[in-house]
């Protein structure tokens, strides 16, 4: 079930990998481009306003790291103009995007998701509300586009224990204070793993 914190002004949600899968599938029922948008936020850590930037020309295989990286132009958390960073893409997402690019007949420079930020945010809300209606689980009604990025960051920082410097680089955070809110409490599963070791 979607984990949430409603103690502040804004309700914060964290989705598990399985919940992200479900959100992607439901969004994809209304078009593959919507599923791709969910993957870019929930699996690659993009902000909603970064989703319309990357294209196949921006995706590259790193022989040094043996990983997929792609260029993102996004928010500068120190203020000022946008910055460019390399974001990480899981292999299964890269496979999906290669198929998507071929089937949609996109050129290398065509963005994978050609939509406004408000549309991307609306797609998340629509898919989450569909799940809420089908499951009668009201927590889904609180899920926002930023919760996908929050879930990505928390999963890698807390559950997978990826070091903070790596996550700052991949997610575009310029200092520790910007990423610190994503260091939330671990799941019961992670606590069990840590304490059995």
Short mmCIF file of the C-alpha atoms (twelve columns), coordinates in Angstrom:
data_MODEL
# 
_entry.id   MODEL 
# 
loop_
_atom_site.group_PDB 
_atom_site.id 
_atom_site.type_symbol 
_atom_site.label_atom_id 
_atom_site.label_alt_id 
_atom_site.label_comp_id 
_atom_site.label_asym_id 
_atom_site.label_seq_id 
_atom_site.Cartn_x 
_atom_site.Cartn_y 
_atom_site.Cartn_z 
_atom_site.pdbx_PDB_model_num 
ATOM 1   C CA . UNK A 1   0.000   0.000  0.000   1 
ATOM 2   C CA . UNK A 2   1.203   3.516  -0.769  1 
ATOM 3   C CA . UNK A 3   3.135   4.876  2.223   1 
ATOM 4   C CA . UNK A 4   2.287   8.471  3.055   1 
ATOM 5   C CA . UNK A 5   3.111   11.296 5.426   1 
ATOM 6   C CA . UNK A 6   0.345   13.821 5.909   1 
ATOM 7   C CA . UNK A 7   1.887   15.609 8.902   1 
ATOM 8   C CA . UNK A 8   2.932   18.707 6.919   1 
ATOM 9   C CA . UNK A 9   1.302   21.129 4.517   1 
ATOM 10  C CA . UNK A 10  1.852   18.737 1.608   1 
ATOM 11  C CA . UNK A 11  1.010   15.024 1.674   1 
ATOM 12  C CA . UNK A 12  4.102   13.030 0.689   1 
ATOM 13  C CA . UNK A 13  3.790   9.553  -0.799  1 
ATOM 14  C CA . UNK A 14  6.283   6.774  -1.416  1 
ATOM 15  C CA . UNK A 15  5.531   3.999  -3.878  1 
ATOM 16  C CA . UNK A 16  7.180   0.598  -3.859  1 
ATOM 17  C CA . UNK A 17  8.636   -0.773 -7.118  1 
ATOM 18  C CA . UNK A 18  5.487   -2.902 -7.520  1 
ATOM 19  C CA . UNK A 19  3.255   0.129  -7.033  1 
ATOM 20  C CA . UNK A 20  5.293   2.024  -9.629  1 
ATOM 21  C CA . UNK A 21  4.777   -0.917 -12.022 1 
ATOM 22  C CA . UNK A 22  1.049   -0.671 -11.467 1 
ATOM 23  C CA . UNK A 23  0.983   3.093  -12.017 1 
ATOM 24  C CA . UNK A 24  2.992   2.716  -15.239 1 
ATOM 25  C CA . UNK A 25  0.621   0.035  -16.565 1 
ATOM 26  C CA . UNK A 26  -2.508  2.047  -15.772 1 
ATOM 27  C CA . UNK A 27  -1.036  5.213  -17.303 1 
ATOM 28  C CA . UNK A 28  -0.022  3.192  -20.368 1 
ATOM 29  C CA . UNK A 29  -3.650  2.208  -20.972 1 
ATOM 30  C CA . UNK A 30  -4.115  5.800  -22.185 1 
ATOM 31  C CA . UNK A 31  -1.010  5.818  -24.391 1 
ATOM 32  C CA . UNK A 32  2.504   4.468  -24.330 1 
ATOM 33  C CA . UNK A 33  3.898   8.019  -24.015 1 
ATOM 34  C CA . UNK A 34  2.233   8.258  -20.600 1 
ATOM 35  C CA . UNK A 35  3.875   5.034  -19.455 1 
ATOM 36  C CA . UNK A 36  7.240   6.370  -20.662 1 
ATOM 37  C CA . UNK A 37  6.676   9.570  -18.662 1 
ATOM 38  C CA . UNK A 38  6.000   7.516  -15.500 1 
ATOM 39  C CA . UNK A 39  9.174   5.486  -16.101 1 
ATOM 40  C CA . UNK A 40  11.300  8.606  -16.550 1 
ATOM 41  C CA . UNK A 41  10.085  9.978  -13.208 1 
ATOM 42  C CA . UNK A 42  9.729   6.786  -11.153 1 
ATOM 43  C CA . UNK A 43  12.631  4.720  -12.529 1 
ATOM 44  C CA . UNK A 44  15.092  7.454  -13.599 1 
ATOM 45  C CA . UNK A 45  14.317  10.201 -11.072 1 
ATOM 46  C CA . UNK A 46  13.303  13.009 -13.423 1 
ATOM 47  C CA . UNK A 47  11.241  15.971 -12.293 1 
ATOM 48  C CA . UNK A 48  7.946   16.494 -14.159 1 
ATOM 49  C CA . UNK A 49  9.397   19.515 -15.968 1 
ATOM 50  C CA . UNK A 50  12.376  17.446 -17.176 1 
ATOM 51  C CA . UNK A 51  10.337  14.682 -18.819 1 
ATOM 52  C CA . UNK A 52  9.920   16.455 -22.161 1 
ATOM 53  C CA . UNK A 53  13.651  17.070 -22.654 1 
ATOM 54  C CA . UNK A 54  15.435  13.753 -23.366 1 
ATOM 55  C CA . UNK A 55  15.459  11.948 -26.705 1 
ATOM 56  C CA . UNK A 56  17.309  8.983  -28.170 1 
ATOM 57  C CA . UNK A 57  20.194  11.289 -29.134 1 
ATOM 58  C CA . UNK A 58  20.673  11.934 -25.398 1 
ATOM 59  C CA . UNK A 59  20.906  8.245  -24.440 1 
ATOM 60  C CA . UNK A 60  24.310  6.561  -24.380 1 
ATOM 61  C CA . UNK A 61  25.890  3.371  -23.123 1 
ATOM 62  C CA . UNK A 62  28.779  3.998  -20.734 1 
ATOM 63  C CA . UNK A 63  31.484  1.389  -21.253 1 
ATOM 64  C CA . UNK A 64  33.236  2.587  -18.102 1 
ATOM 65  C CA . UNK A 65  30.209  2.078  -15.875 1 
ATOM 66  C CA . UNK A 66  28.447  -0.522 -18.034 1 
ATOM 67  C CA . UNK A 67  25.223  1.443  -17.621 1 
ATOM 68  C CA . UNK A 68  22.797  3.531  -19.655 1 
ATOM 69  C CA . UNK A 69  23.066  7.273  -19.079 1 
ATOM 70  C CA . UNK A 70  21.117  10.080 -20.684 1 
ATOM 71  C CA . UNK A 71  21.421  13.827 -20.720 1 
ATOM 72  C CA . UNK A 72  18.841  15.867 -18.844 1 
ATOM 73  C CA . UNK A 73  18.467  19.623 -18.772 1 
ATOM 74  C CA . UNK A 74  16.823  20.558 -15.515 1 
ATOM 75  C CA . UNK A 75  16.532  22.615 -12.372 1 
ATOM 76  C CA . UNK A 76  19.587  24.180 -10.800 1 
ATOM 77  C CA . UNK A 77  19.067  23.683 -7.058  1 
ATOM 78  C CA . UNK A 78  21.571  26.482 -6.389  1 
ATOM 79  C CA . UNK A 79  19.363  28.883 -8.339  1 
ATOM 80  C CA . UNK A 80  19.890  30.425 -11.740 1 
ATOM 81  C CA . UNK A 81  19.534  28.829 -15.146 1 
ATOM 82  C CA . UNK A 82  19.047  25.182 -15.921 1 
ATOM 83  C CA . UNK A 83  21.903  22.718 -15.595 1 
ATOM 84  C CA . UNK A 84  22.790  19.658 -17.639 1 
ATOM 85  C CA . UNK A 85  23.432  16.329 -15.951 1 
ATOM 86  C CA . UNK A 86  23.664  12.665 -16.845 1 
ATOM 87  C CA . UNK A 87  20.838  10.592 -15.376 1 
ATOM 88  C CA . UNK A 88  20.907  6.808  -15.000 1 
ATOM 89  C CA . UNK A 89  18.451  4.575  -16.804 1 
ATOM 90  C CA . UNK A 90  17.773  0.944  -15.813 1 
ATOM 91  C CA . UNK A 91  18.337  -1.531 -18.651 1 
ATOM 92  C CA . UNK A 92  14.676  -2.589 -18.804 1 
ATOM 93  C CA . UNK A 93  13.624  1.054  -19.250 1 
ATOM 94  C CA . UNK A 94  16.256  1.528  -21.964 1 
ATOM 95  C CA . UNK A 95  14.897  -1.587 -23.727 1 
ATOM 96  C CA . UNK A 96  11.357  -0.169 -23.526 1 
ATOM 97  C CA . UNK A 97  12.506  3.180  -24.912 1 
ATOM 98  C CA . UNK A 98  14.338  1.564  -27.820 1 
ATOM 99  C CA . UNK A 99  11.133  -0.326 -28.746 1 
ATOM 100 C CA . UNK A 100 9.005   2.771  -28.188 1 
ATOM 101 C CA . UNK A 101 11.279  4.892  -30.407 1 
ATOM 102 C CA . UNK A 102 11.108  2.318  -33.222 1 
ATOM 103 C CA . UNK A 103 7.343   1.769  -32.983 1 
ATOM 104 C CA . UNK A 104 6.581   5.490  -32.784 1 
ATOM 105 C CA . UNK A 105 9.046   6.170  -35.637 1 
ATOM 106 C CA . UNK A 106 10.765  8.895  -33.619 1 
ATOM 107 C CA . UNK A 107 13.925  10.501 -34.959 1 
ATOM 108 C CA . UNK A 108 16.936  10.662 -32.663 1 
ATOM 109 C CA . UNK A 109 16.164  14.267 -31.761 1 
ATOM 110 C CA . UNK A 110 12.418  13.813 -31.144 1 
ATOM 111 C CA . UNK A 111 11.690  13.934 -27.401 1 
ATOM 112 C CA . UNK A 112 10.353  10.680 -26.019 1 
ATOM 113 C CA . UNK A 113 7.525   12.595 -24.342 1 
ATOM 114 C CA . UNK A 114 6.284   15.634 -26.214 1 
ATOM 115 C CA . UNK A 115 3.996   17.127 -23.566 1 
ATOM 116 C CA . UNK A 116 3.760   20.068 -21.200 1 
ATOM 117 C CA . UNK A 117 4.684   19.785 -17.541 1 
ATOM 118 C CA . UNK A 118 1.045   20.290 -16.574 1 
ATOM 119 C CA . UNK A 119 0.030   17.388 -18.835 1 
ATOM 120 C CA . UNK A 120 2.638   15.106 -17.260 1 
ATOM 121 C CA . UNK A 121 1.400   16.011 -13.782 1 
ATOM 122 C CA . UNK A 122 -2.205  15.445 -14.853 1 
ATOM 123 C CA . UNK A 123 -1.353  11.998 -16.266 1 
ATOM 124 C CA . UNK A 124 0.042   10.935 -12.891 1 
ATOM 125 C CA . UNK A 125 -3.082  12.157 -11.089 1 
ATOM 126 C CA . UNK A 126 -5.393  10.450 -13.589 1 
ATOM 127 C CA . UNK A 127 -3.613  7.091  -13.327 1 
ATOM 128 C CA . UNK A 128 -3.439  7.274  -9.525  1 
ATOM 129 C CA . UNK A 129 -7.154  8.128  -9.302  1 
ATOM 130 C CA . UNK A 130 -7.996  5.205  -11.611 1 
ATOM 131 C CA . UNK A 131 -6.138  2.873  -9.258  1 
ATOM 132 C CA . UNK A 132 -7.857  4.441  -6.250  1 
ATOM 133 C CA . UNK A 133 -11.266 3.925  -7.852  1 
ATOM 134 C CA . UNK A 134 -10.530 0.301  -8.818  1 
ATOM 135 C CA . UNK A 135 -9.047  -0.686 -5.462  1 
ATOM 136 C CA . UNK A 136 -10.986 1.578  -3.118  1 
ATOM 137 C CA . UNK A 137 -7.601  2.574  -1.653  1 
ATOM 138 C CA . UNK A 138 -7.815  6.291  -0.992  1 
ATOM 139 C CA . UNK A 139 -4.069  6.727  -0.436  1 
ATOM 140 C CA . UNK A 140 -3.593  6.648  -4.211  1 
ATOM 141 C CA . UNK A 141 -5.551  9.903  -4.482  1 
ATOM 142 C CA . UNK A 142 -2.619  11.752 -2.892  1 
ATOM 143 C CA . UNK A 143 0.026   10.547 -5.362  1 
ATOM 144 C CA . UNK A 144 1.661   13.339 -7.384  1 
ATOM 145 C CA . UNK A 145 4.369   13.508 -10.036 1 
ATOM 146 C CA . UNK A 146 6.938   14.525 -7.423  1 
ATOM 147 C CA . UNK A 147 6.116   11.397 -5.431  1 
ATOM 148 C CA . UNK A 148 7.548   9.319  -8.274  1 
ATOM 149 C CA . UNK A 149 10.892  11.130 -7.967  1 
ATOM 150 C CA . UNK A 150 10.639  10.907 -4.155  1 
ATOM 151 C CA . UNK A 151 10.025  7.150  -4.406  1 
ATOM 152 C CA . UNK A 152 12.990  6.731  -6.767  1 
ATOM 153 C CA . UNK A 153 15.348  8.692  -4.517  1 
ATOM 154 C CA . UNK A 154 14.246  7.045  -1.277  1 
ATOM 155 C CA . UNK A 155 14.357  3.549  -2.751  1 
ATOM 156 C CA . UNK A 156 17.946  3.981  -3.927  1 
ATOM 157 C CA . UNK A 157 19.187  5.952  -0.906  1 
ATOM 158 C CA . UNK A 158 17.484  3.978  1.854   1 
ATOM 159 C CA . UNK A 159 16.602  0.548  0.486   1 
ATOM 160 C CA . UNK A 160 19.536  -0.016 -1.891  1 
ATOM 161 C CA . UNK A 161 21.944  2.179  0.109   1 
ATOM 162 C CA . UNK A 162 23.382  3.973  -2.927  1 
ATOM 163 C CA . UNK A 163 25.810  6.598  -1.665  1 
ATOM 164 C CA . UNK A 164 24.536  10.166 -1.359  1 
ATOM 165 C CA . UNK A 165 27.137  11.669 -3.753  1 
ATOM 166 C CA . UNK A 166 26.076  9.311  -6.556  1 
ATOM 167 C CA . UNK A 167 22.408  10.112 -6.008  1 
ATOM 168 C CA . UNK A 168 23.107  13.862 -5.903  1 
ATOM 169 C CA . UNK A 169 24.828  13.605 -9.272  1 
ATOM 170 C CA . UNK A 170 22.142  11.464 -10.928 1 
ATOM 171 C CA . UNK A 171 19.209  13.406 -9.492  1 
ATOM 172 C CA . UNK A 172 20.575  16.909 -9.960  1 
ATOM 173 C CA . UNK A 173 20.813  17.969 -6.309  1 
ATOM 174 C CA . UNK A 174 23.599  20.480 -5.704  1 
ATOM 175 C CA . UNK A 175 24.032  20.056 -1.955  1 
ATOM 176 C CA . UNK A 176 23.209  17.768 0.929   1 
ATOM 177 C CA . UNK A 177 20.374  19.931 2.251   1 
ATOM 178 C CA . UNK A 178 18.502  19.457 -1.051  1 
ATOM 179 C CA . UNK A 179 18.677  15.649 -0.906  1 
ATOM 180 C CA . UNK A 180 18.359  15.184 2.868   1 
ATOM 181 C CA . UNK A 181 14.505  15.129 2.855   1 
ATOM 182 C CA . UNK A 182 14.658  11.943 0.752   1 
ATOM 183 C CA . UNK A 183 16.555  10.102 3.491   1 
ATOM 184 C CA . UNK A 184 13.437  8.825  5.207   1 
ATOM 185 C CA . UNK A 185 12.902  5.826  7.418   1 
ATOM 186 C CA . UNK A 186 13.559  2.426  5.844   1 
ATOM 187 C CA . UNK A 187 10.900  -0.156 5.145   1 
ATOM 188 C CA . UNK A 188 10.455  -3.064 7.535   1 
ATOM 189 C CA . UNK A 189 12.109  -5.304 4.929   1 
ATOM 190 C CA . UNK A 190 15.240  -3.124 4.865   1 
ATOM 191 C CA . UNK A 191 15.355  -3.017 8.667   1 
ATOM 192 C CA . UNK A 192 15.192  -6.808 8.751   1 
ATOM 193 C CA . UNK A 193 18.014  -7.155 6.206   1 
ATOM 194 C CA . UNK A 194 20.205  -4.690 8.093   1 
ATOM 195 C CA . UNK A 195 19.655  -6.283 11.486  1 
ATOM 196 C CA . UNK A 196 20.193  -9.864 10.264  1 
ATOM 197 C CA . UNK A 197 23.562  -8.968 8.698   1 
# 
